[in-house]
Protein backbone atom coordinates (compact mmCIF):
# COMPACT_ATOMS: atom_id res chain seq x y z
CA UNK A 1 0.00 0.00 0.00
CA UNK A 2 1.48 3.30 -1.03
CA UNK A 3 1.61 6.50 0.97
CA UNK A 4 0.39 9.80 -0.50
CA UNK A 5 2.68 10.21 -3.48
CA UNK A 6 4.61 12.66 -5.55
CA UNK A 7 1.86 13.06 -8.19
CA UNK A 8 -0.69 14.27 -5.61
CA UNK A 9 -3.83 13.00 -7.38
CA UNK A 10 -6.65 15.51 -7.54
CA UNK A 11 -9.31 12.76 -7.38
CA UNK A 12 -10.08 10.87 -4.17
CA UNK A 13 -12.52 7.95 -4.21
CA UNK A 14 -14.13 6.91 -0.93
CA UNK A 15 -15.67 3.48 -1.34
CA UNK A 16 -13.18 2.55 -4.07
CA UNK A 17 -13.33 -1.19 -3.37
CA UNK A 18 -17.11 -1.34 -3.65
CA UNK A 19 -19.19 -2.27 -6.69
CA UNK A 20 -19.44 1.21 -8.24
CA UNK A 21 -16.12 2.39 -6.79
CA UNK A 22 -14.07 -0.31 -8.51
CA UNK A 23 -15.63 0.50 -11.88
CA UNK A 24 -15.08 4.24 -11.37
CA UNK A 25 -11.43 3.83 -10.40
CA UNK A 26 -10.81 1.49 -13.34
CA UNK A 27 -12.34 3.98 -15.80
CA UNK A 28 -10.40 6.93 -14.37
CA UNK A 29 -7.03 5.19 -14.21
CA UNK A 30 -7.61 3.69 -17.65
CA UNK A 31 -8.00 7.24 -18.95
CA UNK A 32 -4.73 8.31 -17.36
CA UNK A 33 -6.29 10.20 -14.43
CA UNK A 34 -4.26 9.83 -11.21
CA UNK A 35 -6.57 8.47 -8.49
CA UNK A 36 -6.21 8.14 -4.74
CA UNK A 37 -8.33 5.77 -2.64
CA UNK A 38 -8.85 5.53 1.11
CA UNK A 39 -8.80 1.82 1.94
CA UNK A 40 -9.82 0.34 5.27
CA UNK A 41 -8.54 -3.19 4.67
CA UNK A 42 -5.03 -3.61 3.30
CA UNK A 43 -5.95 -6.78 1.39
CA UNK A 44 -8.67 -4.92 -0.56
CA UNK A 45 -6.12 -2.47 -1.96
CA UNK A 46 -4.78 -5.26 -4.17
CA UNK A 47 -8.15 -5.32 -5.98
CA UNK A 48 -7.64 -1.80 -7.35
CA UNK A 49 -6.00 -1.12 -10.73
CA UNK A 50 -2.25 -0.71 -10.87
CA UNK A 51 -1.21 2.87 -10.32
CA UNK A 52 -4.00 3.69 -7.86
CA UNK A 53 -2.52 5.53 -4.89
CA UNK A 54 -3.91 4.11 -1.66
CA UNK A 55 -4.04 5.58 1.82
CA UNK A 56 -4.92 3.44 4.85
CA UNK A 57 -7.85 4.78 6.81
CA UNK A 58 -11.45 4.49 7.89
CA UNK A 59 -14.12 7.12 7.22
CA UNK A 60 -16.25 5.97 10.16
CA UNK A 61 -13.28 6.19 12.53
CA UNK A 62 -12.05 9.35 10.83
CA UNK A 63 -8.54 7.95 10.40
CA UNK A 64 -6.48 8.74 7.31
CA UNK A 65 -8.97 11.24 5.93
CA UNK A 66 -6.82 14.36 6.23
CA UNK A 67 -3.90 12.64 4.51
CA UNK A 68 -6.12 11.25 1.75
CA UNK A 69 -7.76 14.63 1.11
CA UNK A 70 -4.53 16.58 0.70
CA UNK A 71 -4.53 18.14 -2.75
CA UNK A 72 -7.85 16.57 -3.73
CA UNK A 73 -9.97 18.76 -6.01
CA UNK A 74 -12.93 16.38 -6.20
CA UNK A 75 -14.01 13.62 -3.79
CA UNK A 76 -16.31 10.80 -4.86
CA UNK A 77 -18.37 9.62 -1.88
CA UNK A 78 -19.64 6.10 -2.61
CA UNK A 79 -19.89 4.73 0.92
CA UNK A 80 -23.06 3.05 2.23
CA UNK A 81 -23.16 0.86 5.34
CA UNK A 82 -25.55 -1.79 4.06
CA UNK A 83 -25.16 -4.18 7.00
CA UNK A 84 -23.88 -4.50 10.53
CA UNK A 85 -20.25 -3.75 11.23
CA UNK A 86 -18.27 -5.17 14.13
CA UNK A 87 -21.35 -5.66 16.26
CA UNK A 88 -22.93 -2.27 15.36
CA UNK A 89 -26.33 -2.95 13.82
CA UNK A 90 -27.40 0.66 13.22
CA UNK A 91 -26.11 1.25 9.68
CA UNK A 92 -27.71 4.72 9.63
CA UNK A 93 -25.55 5.75 12.59
CA UNK A 94 -22.44 4.53 10.76
CA UNK A 95 -23.41 6.46 7.63
CA UNK A 96 -24.11 9.58 9.70
CA UNK A 97 -20.75 9.42 11.47
CA UNK A 98 -18.83 8.82 8.24
CA UNK A 99 -20.49 11.76 6.48
CA UNK A 100 -19.79 14.13 9.39
CA UNK A 101 -16.16 13.02 9.50
CA UNK A 102 -15.76 13.75 5.80
CA UNK A 103 -17.35 17.20 6.11
CA UNK A 104 -14.97 18.17 8.93
CA UNK A 105 -11.88 16.85 7.14
CA UNK A 106 -12.91 18.35 3.78
CA UNK A 107 -13.29 21.80 5.33
CA UNK A 108 -9.88 21.50 6.99
CA UNK A 109 -8.28 20.55 3.65
CA UNK A 110 -10.30 23.10 1.60
CA UNK A 111 -11.85 20.50 -0.72
CA UNK A 112 -13.67 22.18 -3.60
CA UNK A 113 -16.12 19.51 -4.70
CA UNK A 114 -17.85 16.31 -3.55
CA UNK A 115 -19.80 13.99 -5.86
CA UNK A 116 -22.19 11.80 -3.87
CA UNK A 117 -24.15 8.77 -5.06
CA UNK A 118 -27.51 8.56 -3.31
CA UNK A 119 -30.69 6.62 -4.01
CA UNK A 120 -33.81 7.19 -6.09
CA UNK A 121 -36.95 7.24 -3.98
CA UNK A 122 -35.21 8.55 -0.86
CA UNK A 123 -37.88 11.24 -0.56
CA UNK A 124 -40.88 8.92 -0.92
CA UNK A 125 -43.66 9.25 1.71
CA UNK A 126 -42.79 5.79 3.09
CA UNK A 127 -39.11 5.41 2.32
CA UNK A 128 -36.99 2.48 3.47
CA UNK A 129 -34.53 3.01 6.33
CA UNK A 130 -31.75 2.47 3.82
CA UNK A 131 -33.01 5.19 1.45
CA UNK A 132 -33.73 7.52 4.38
CA UNK A 133 -30.12 7.11 5.47
CA UNK A 134 -28.91 8.01 1.99
CA UNK A 135 -31.02 11.17 2.08
CA UNK A 136 -29.60 12.11 5.48
CA UNK A 137 -26.03 11.60 4.25
CA UNK A 138 -26.70 13.99 1.37
CA UNK A 139 -28.00 16.62 3.79
CA UNK A 140 -24.92 16.25 6.02
CA UNK A 141 -22.53 16.55 3.07
CA UNK A 142 -24.29 19.70 1.86
CA UNK A 143 -23.85 21.28 5.30
CA UNK A 144 -20.13 21.73 4.64
CA UNK A 145 -18.29 24.29 2.54
CA UNK A 146 -17.57 22.01 -0.44
CA UNK A 147 -19.90 22.11 -3.45
CA UNK A 148 -21.88 18.84 -3.50
CA UNK A 149 -23.25 17.22 -6.65
CA UNK A 150 -25.64 14.38 -5.81
CA UNK A 151 -26.72 11.65 -8.21
CA UNK A 152 -29.76 9.62 -7.16
CA UNK A 153 -29.81 6.17 -8.76
CA UNK A 154 -32.00 3.11 -8.40
CA UNK A 155 -30.87 -0.40 -9.28
CA UNK A 156 -27.52 -0.46 -11.09
CA UNK A 157 -27.15 -3.31 -13.57
CA UNK A 158 -23.62 -4.63 -13.49
CA UNK A 159 -21.61 -7.68 -12.46
CA UNK A 160 -21.04 -7.63 -8.71
CA UNK A 161 -23.92 -5.33 -7.75
CA UNK A 162 -25.79 -6.69 -4.73
CA UNK A 163 -29.32 -6.06 -6.07
CA UNK A 164 -28.51 -7.40 -9.53
CA UNK A 165 -26.64 -10.40 -8.13
CA UNK A 166 -29.57 -11.21 -5.84
CA UNK A 167 -31.99 -11.30 -8.77
CA UNK A 168 -29.63 -13.26 -11.04
CA UNK A 169 -29.09 -15.94 -8.40
CA UNK A 170 -32.82 -16.23 -7.77
CA UNK A 171 -33.36 -16.86 -11.48
CA UNK A 172 -30.43 -19.28 -11.69
CA UNK A 173 -31.50 -21.36 -8.72
CA UNK A 174 -35.30 -21.28 -8.80
CA UNK A 175 -37.32 -22.21 -11.91
CA UNK A 176 -40.34 -21.19 -9.83
CA UNK A 177 -40.11 -18.67 -7.02
CA UNK A 178 -42.35 -17.32 -4.30
CA UNK A 179 -42.28 -13.54 -4.53
CA UNK A 180 -43.29 -10.66 -2.27
CA UNK A 181 -45.13 -7.58 -3.52
CA UNK A 182 -41.93 -5.68 -4.34
CA UNK A 183 -41.80 -7.37 -7.73
CA UNK A 184 -44.68 -5.07 -8.76
CA UNK A 185 -42.73 -1.90 -7.91
CA UNK A 186 -41.60 0.19 -10.86
CA UNK A 187 -37.94 1.09 -11.19
CA UNK A 188 -35.65 2.74 -13.73
CA UNK A 189 -32.41 0.73 -13.87
CA UNK A 190 -29.16 2.19 -15.10
CA UNK A 191 -26.21 0.30 -16.57
CA UNK A 192 -23.03 0.47 -14.50
CA UNK A 193 -21.04 1.93 -17.41
CA UNK A 194 -23.60 4.73 -17.85
CA UNK A 195 -23.57 5.58 -14.15
CA UNK A 196 -19.77 5.72 -14.12
CA UNK A 197 -19.81 8.09 -17.10
CA UNK A 198 -22.19 10.42 -15.28
CA UNK A 199 -20.04 10.34 -12.13
CA UNK A 200 -16.88 11.22 -14.03
CA UNK A 201 -18.46 14.02 -16.05
CA UNK A 202 -20.11 15.47 -12.93
CA UNK A 203 -16.68 15.68 -11.34
CA UNK A 204 -15.65 18.51 -13.68
CA UNK A 205 -18.82 19.86 -15.34
CA UNK A 206 -19.44 23.38 -14.06
CA UNK A 207 -23.18 23.20 -14.69
CA UNK A 208 -23.64 20.31 -12.23
CA UNK A 209 -22.06 22.06 -9.24
CA UNK A 210 -24.24 22.07 -6.14
CA UNK A 211 -27.14 20.28 -7.85
CA UNK A 212 -28.99 17.00 -7.31
CA UNK A 213 -29.97 14.83 -10.27
CA UNK A 214 -32.05 11.69 -10.80
CA UNK A 215 -30.26 9.19 -13.01
CA UNK A 216 -31.66 6.15 -14.76
CA UNK A 217 -31.67 4.30 -18.03
CA UNK A 218 -34.19 4.70 -20.86
CA UNK A 219 -36.75 2.17 -19.53
CA UNK A 220 -39.20 2.10 -16.62
CA UNK A 221 -40.44 -1.35 -15.66
CA UNK A 222 -41.41 -3.47 -12.61
CA UNK A 223 -38.87 -5.72 -10.91
CA UNK A 224 -40.84 -8.73 -12.13
CA UNK A 225 -39.96 -7.78 -15.71
CA UNK A 226 -36.27 -7.55 -14.82
CA UNK A 227 -36.42 -11.08 -13.36
CA UNK A 228 -38.08 -12.35 -16.54
CA UNK A 229 -35.58 -10.59 -18.79
CA UNK A 230 -32.69 -12.06 -16.82
CA UNK A 231 -34.39 -15.42 -17.33
CA UNK A 232 -34.49 -14.82 -21.08
CA UNK A 233 -30.74 -14.17 -21.14
CA UNK A 234 -29.86 -17.25 -19.05
CA UNK A 235 -32.26 -19.46 -21.01
CA UNK A 236 -34.96 -20.06 -18.42
CA UNK A 237 -37.75 -17.62 -17.62
CA UNK A 238 -38.97 -18.31 -14.08
CA UNK A 239 -42.55 -18.72 -12.94
CA UNK A 240 -43.36 -16.09 -10.30
CA UNK A 241 -45.90 -16.83 -7.56
CA UNK A 242 -46.81 -13.59 -5.77
CA UNK A 243 -48.03 -13.98 -2.17
CA UNK A 244 -50.07 -11.21 -0.52
CA UNK A 245 -48.45 -11.46 2.93
CA UNK A 246 -44.74 -11.96 2.44
CA UNK A 247 -43.08 -9.48 4.82
CA UNK A 248 -39.72 -7.83 4.10
CA UNK A 249 -38.15 -9.69 7.03
CA UNK A 250 -39.34 -13.08 5.77
CA UNK A 251 -38.33 -12.13 2.23
CA UNK A 252 -34.81 -11.21 3.40
CA UNK A 253 -34.35 -14.53 5.17
CA UNK A 254 -35.66 -16.37 2.13
CA UNK A 255 -33.26 -14.52 -0.16
CA UNK A 256 -30.41 -15.21 2.29
CA UNK A 257 -31.24 -18.92 2.20
CA UNK A 258 -31.49 -19.17 -1.60
CA UNK A 259 -28.69 -16.79 -2.67
CA UNK A 260 -25.21 -15.79 -1.51
CA UNK A 261 -26.53 -12.42 -0.27
CA UNK A 262 -26.58 -12.38 3.54
CA UNK A 263 -29.97 -11.64 5.17
CA UNK A 264 -28.59 -8.53 6.91
CA UNK A 265 -27.60 -7.18 3.47
CA UNK A 266 -30.73 -8.44 1.74
CA UNK A 267 -33.06 -6.63 4.15
CA UNK A 268 -32.07 -3.03 3.24
CA UNK A 269 -32.02 -3.99 -0.46
CA UNK A 270 -35.53 -5.44 -0.24
CA UNK A 271 -36.81 -2.52 1.84
CA UNK A 272 -35.71 -0.21 -0.95
CA UNK A 273 -37.50 -2.32 -3.53
CA UNK A 274 -40.85 -1.47 -1.96
CA UNK A 275 -40.30 2.18 -2.93
CA UNK A 276 -40.77 3.25 -6.54
CA UNK A 277 -37.40 4.28 -7.97
CA UNK A 278 -38.22 6.28 -11.08
CA UNK A 279 -36.54 9.49 -12.27
CA UNK A 280 -38.63 12.62 -11.79
CA UNK A 281 -36.70 14.60 -14.39
CA UNK A 282 -34.14 14.17 -17.15
CA UNK A 283 -32.03 17.27 -16.52
CA UNK A 284 -28.74 15.40 -16.33
CA UNK A 285 -29.47 13.58 -19.56
CA UNK A 286 -29.87 16.98 -21.20
CA UNK A 287 -26.78 18.49 -19.54
CA UNK A 288 -24.52 15.49 -20.22
CA UNK A 289 -25.95 13.90 -23.39
CA UNK A 290 -24.83 10.48 -24.51
CA UNK A 291 -26.24 7.05 -25.40
CA UNK A 292 -27.74 5.01 -22.55
CA UNK A 293 -27.93 1.22 -22.52
CA UNK A 294 -31.34 -0.42 -22.50
CA UNK A 295 -32.17 -3.01 -19.86
CA UNK A 296 -31.62 -6.01 -22.14
CA UNK A 297 -28.21 -4.82 -23.30
CA UNK A 298 -27.15 -3.95 -19.75
CA UNK A 299 -28.21 -7.39 -18.47
CA UNK A 300 -26.43 -9.11 -21.34
CA UNK A 301 -23.18 -7.21 -20.71
CA UNK A 302 -23.35 -7.76 -16.95
CA UNK A 303 -23.94 -11.51 -17.32
CA UNK A 304 -21.03 -11.77 -19.76
CA UNK A 305 -18.72 -9.98 -17.30
CA UNK A 306 -20.04 -12.11 -14.45
CA UNK A 307 -19.32 -15.30 -16.40
CA UNK A 308 -15.73 -14.17 -17.06
CA UNK A 309 -15.20 -13.49 -13.36
CA UNK A 310 -16.90 -16.67 -12.14
CA UNK A 311 -16.52 -19.77 -14.33
CA UNK A 312 -18.86 -21.67 -11.98
CA UNK A 313 -21.83 -19.62 -13.22
CA UNK A 314 -24.65 -21.93 -14.33
CA UNK A 315 -28.40 -22.46 -14.18
CA UNK A 316 -29.46 -25.16 -11.73
CA UNK A 317 -32.72 -26.69 -10.60
CA UNK A 318 -34.12 -28.06 -13.87
CA UNK A 319 -37.04 -26.65 -15.84
CA UNK A 320 -40.77 -26.31 -15.37
CA UNK A 321 -43.27 -27.33 -18.04
CA UNK A 322 -43.16 -24.70 -20.77
CA UNK A 323 -46.64 -23.40 -19.90
CA UNK A 324 -45.38 -22.10 -16.54
CA UNK A 325 -42.21 -20.42 -17.80
CA UNK A 326 -42.39 -16.63 -17.69
CA UNK A 327 -45.82 -16.55 -16.02
CA UNK A 328 -46.77 -14.46 -13.00
CA UNK A 329 -49.35 -16.16 -10.78
CA UNK A 330 -51.00 -14.07 -8.07
CA UNK A 331 -52.93 -14.85 -4.92
CA UNK A 332 -53.89 -11.17 -4.72
CA UNK A 333 -54.15 -8.09 -6.89
CA UNK A 334 -50.96 -6.09 -7.57
CA UNK A 335 -50.18 -3.90 -4.57
CA UNK A 336 -50.37 -0.12 -4.64
CA UNK A 337 -47.14 1.56 -3.59
CA UNK A 338 -45.45 2.87 -1.56
CA UNK A 339 -45.89 -0.07 0.79
CA UNK A 340 -44.51 -1.30 4.08
CA UNK A 341 -40.77 -1.75 4.43
CA UNK A 342 -41.49 -1.37 8.11
CA UNK A 343 -42.98 -4.88 8.22
CA UNK A 344 -41.29 -7.35 10.54
N, C-alpha and C positions, 0 to 999 in steps of 0.2 A: 504494500500500500504506500503510495507516494505522499509526501508532504506537499503543502501549497508550493507551486513551482515557479520557475523563472517566467513562464509565459503568462501567468496571471490571467486565467480564463475569465472572460466577462460574463459567462453563463454558468449559473449554479443550478443543479437539478436536485431537489429534495424529493425523495421517493424514486430514485434512479433505478433501483433494483426491482421495482414493481412492474406490473404488466404494461402500463402506458409508459412509465419511466424508461424502461429498457429500450422500447421502440423509439422514443424521443432521443435518447442519447445516441443510439445507433445512427439515426438519420442525421443528427447534428455532426457527429464525428466523421461520418461518411462524407459530409459536405466540406470537411476541413475546418469546422468550427471548434476551437478549443473548449472543452467542457470540464467542469468540476462537479463532483458528486460527494455529498455527505453520506457516509456509509456506516451503519450501526454495527454490522457484523462483518468482520474481516473476510470471512470466506465468501461472502456475497460480492465483494469487490472484484473477484476473479470472473464474475459473470458479465462484467461490463466490457465494452469494446476496448481494444488496445489503444493507448493514448489518452484514456480518460483519467484525469487527475482526481484522486480520491483523498478525502479527509475523514479521519475517524471521528465519529460523534453521534449524538442522539438528540433529535429535536425535542422530544418529550423531556429529557433530562436537561436540555439546554447546552450540552457539552459540544464543543467543536464548531458551534455556529459562527462565532465571531471570526475564527480563522477561515472558515469556508466562505464567508461573505466578503472577505477582503478583495476589493477590486471588482466585485460582481456588479454588472450593469442591470442584468435581469435575472430574477429568481423564478424558477418553475416550482410551484408548490403542488405536489401530486400525492400527498400523504393522507391516508384515511385509515383509521384504526377499526378495521372491520370486526375483529374479534377480541377476546380477552388477551391480556398481556401480563405475564408474570403474576398471575393471581388477581389482577385488576379487571373487573368485569365491565366497568362503566367506560365503554369506548368513547362516549361523548366527552367525558372528562379528560381523556387522553388527547383527543382532538383539540379541545379547548386550550389545554396547557401548551401543546405544541405550537398552536397558532400564536398564542401570546408570547411565547419565547421567540418566535421568529420576528414578530413586530418589534420587540425590544432590541433584538440584535440588529435588525435591518435599519432601525433609526440610528443606532450607534455607529454603524458602518456606512450610513448615507446611501443606502440602496435606492436606486431610481425607480425600479419597476418590478412588480410581482405579477406573474401569470398563474392564476389559480383554476384548477379543474374541479367544479362542483357538479351537482346533479340536477337533471330535469325533474320537475315536480316537487322541488323542495319548498315551494310556497303553496302547495295544495292545502285545502281546508283540513284534511286528515292526512298529514304527511307521516311517513315512517320515521322512527327515531333516527335511523341512519341518514335519511334525507334532511331531517331537521338539524342534525349535527353538521352536515355540509353547509347548510344555510348559515348557521352560527359561525362557522369557521370563516366564511366569506365576510361576515359583518366584523369579526375581530381583525382580519387582515386589512380591511378598509379603514379601521380606526387609526392606523399608523400614517406616517408621512409619505410612504412610497405610493406611487400610482398603481392601482390594482386593476388588472383586466381579468374578468371571470368568465369562463366558458362553462355552460351548464349542459351536460350530456346525459343521455340515457344509457341504454345498453350499448356497449362497444363490441363489435364483432371482430374478433381476432384470436389467434391461437394463444392460449394461456390466460385469457380473461375468465374470471371466476363465473360470471353469469353465463357466458357463452359455453364454457366448459361444462357447467352443470347441465345445460340443456342438451348438449351433444351426448354426454354420457347417459342421460335418461333415454335418449333415442337409441343409442347403441345397445343398451342393456335391457330395454323393455319394449317388446313388440306391442304390448298394450299397457297403458299406464293410468293409474288413478290420479286425477288432477284436481287441485283446488281452483277457486274462482279466479285466481290471478291470470289464468290463461286467456281470459276474456278481456283483460286490460289492454288498451291500445298503447303502443310505444313507437318511437321513431329512431330505429337503430342507426348507428354510424360506423363505418368501417374504420379500423384502427389507423390505417394509412391516412385517411382523410382527417381524422382527429389530430394526428401528429402534424399534418400540414398546417392546420389552423393554429395549433399551439406555437409552432415556429414563427409563422407570419405575424401572430399577435405579439410576439416578443419584440418586434421592431416597427410595426405599423403604427404611425402616429395617430391615426384615426380611431384606433381601438383603446387608446389610453383611458383608464378610469371607467371603462364601460363594462356591462355584463351582457353576454350574448347566449341565446339558446343555439345549440348545434345538434344537427341530426342529418341523416341521409335523406334521399329523395322519396322514401316510402313510409307511410304510416299504416301499421297493421297490428293485430292482436298477437300476444305471445304464442297462442295456439298455432297461428300461421307460421311463425318462425320454427316451431317444433316440426311442423309438417314439411317445411322447406328443407330443414336439415335432413329429415328422413328421405326426401327425394334425392339429395346429394349422396347419402350413404347407401341408398338402394333399398330402404325399407321405411315406408311411411307408417308411423305408429297409429294405433287406435287409442283415442283419448276418451276416458270415462270421467266426466265432471261430477263431483259430489257436492251437494249443497252445503254441508257442514264439515269442512276440512280446514281446521284452524291453521294459522301460520306456524304455530309451535309444532303441531303434528306434522305439517308439511315439511318443516325443516328437519325433523328427525327422520322422516321418510327419505328425503333427499340425501341426508347423511348416511343412511343405510345403503342406498342404492348406488350412490356416486362416491367419488373421492373427496368431495367437498365436505368439510367438517360441519356438524350441525350448528356450532357457534358462528361459523362464517355464512352458512346457508340462511340463517334466520334474518340478518339484516338485508341480504339480497332479496329474499322472498317478501319481506315487509315492503321493500321498495317497489316490488312488482305489483302491489295492490294499488299503487298510485299511477295515474296516467302520466306518461313521460313523452309528451308531444311538444314540439317547438311552437311557441306563441308568435314568433316572428322570424323573418329570414334576413335580418339586417346584415349579419356577418357574411352570408352567402353573397350579398350584393357588394359589401366592402372588399371581400377577398374572393373574387370569383375563381372558379375552377371546377373541373368535372368531379362528381361525387359517385361513388360506387353504389349500385343497387344492392338490395339484400341478397339476392341469389349470387351475384358475383363476389360479394364480401364473404358469404358463407363458403363458397367454393375455394377462395384463396386461403381462408383461415384453416379449412380442413386439410388443404394441401400442405400448408406450413406445419400443421399439427402432426401430420403423417411423417414428415421429414424429421421432426424432433422426437417422435415416439413410434418406432417401428412396430410396437405391440398393438397399435390401433386396429380394432376390428369390431364388426357387429357380432353380437352374441345373442343367444336366447331364441333362435329359430324364427319362424314366420307364422303369422296368423293366416287363416283363409283370406283370399284376396278381397272378399266382400268387406271385411273389417278394416283393411288397411286405409289409412288416411281419413277415417270417419271420426266424428266427435259425437259421443253419446252422452246425453245429459239426464240427470235425475231432477233437474230444476231448470228454470229459465236462466238465461245469462244474467249475471249480477249487474246492478248499476253501481258505478264507482264515483267517487272514492269509497273504499270499503276497508274494514277493520284490521289493519296491522296490529292493533292493540289486543287481538285475541290471544288467548293463552293456550 
